[in-house]
Amino acid sequence: MKKKILIIDDDLEILEILKLFLEMEDFKVVTAQNGITGFNLLQNNCYDLILLDLGLPDIDGEHLCKKIREKYDTPIIVLTAKETVSNKVLCFEYGCDDYITKPFEKIELLARIKAVLRRAKNTNINDKIISYPPFEINLEEGLCFKDGKHIELTKKELEILSFLVKNAGKNIKRDEIIKEIWGDDSLYRWSRTLDVHIQHLRQKIEKNPKKPYFIKTVPGVGYKFEC
């Protein structure tokens, strides 16, 4: 599955150049020319990484970086013409993962993107909190939030959702889910228990459970978490 990048920059030329370049490198790219639009996109969609310019027309870039980090764990690389050490330090304090000054070589940016994505993948393996907008799952506390609102889930529902979210974008076999949730020797593989749990999950997290947006059925295979 292609990694999805959100670029927030008011320079249309830079947006177009980076979008074309990153799409050629097999990324899916979404762009925003101001901070408000970018933050709204982030609230309603899932991204693997954010490229954030500091010199936005409507909101201070450092403030937006802090605002994003307060709510999301999505990696952030700052793009800016500001070269002072104080600006760099401030951005790291506000939660950015890397920093590159304009003008920059596209090949260097690509290397930084790949490095940040690798670190994010390794960091999230054993995390007790799974952040996958609009969902946040606290495995330690057994809590699930969607758009900041608590959703009451049973223990098994939480485990199933967590497993699907960790494997977002992949087709997961029924037996694989059952083995993960109920164990190797489970008798549940021959019953409809998993499907009933999925049905209940959809009723709690989907706007239209009959036409699910997040948990898709993959005929002949199992399920897929799409976001």
Secondary structure, DSSP 8 states (H G I E B T S, - for coil): ---EEEEE-S-HHHHHHHHHHHHHTT-EEEEESSHHHHHHHHHHS--SEEEEES--SSS-HHHHHHHHHHH----EEEEES---HHHHHHHHHHT-SEEEESS--HHHHHHHHHHHHHHHHHHTTT-SEEEETTEEEETTTTEEEETTEEE---HHHHHHHHHHHHTTTS-EEHHHHHHHHH-TT-GGGGSSHHHHHHHHHHHHH-SSTTS-SSEEEETTTEEEE--
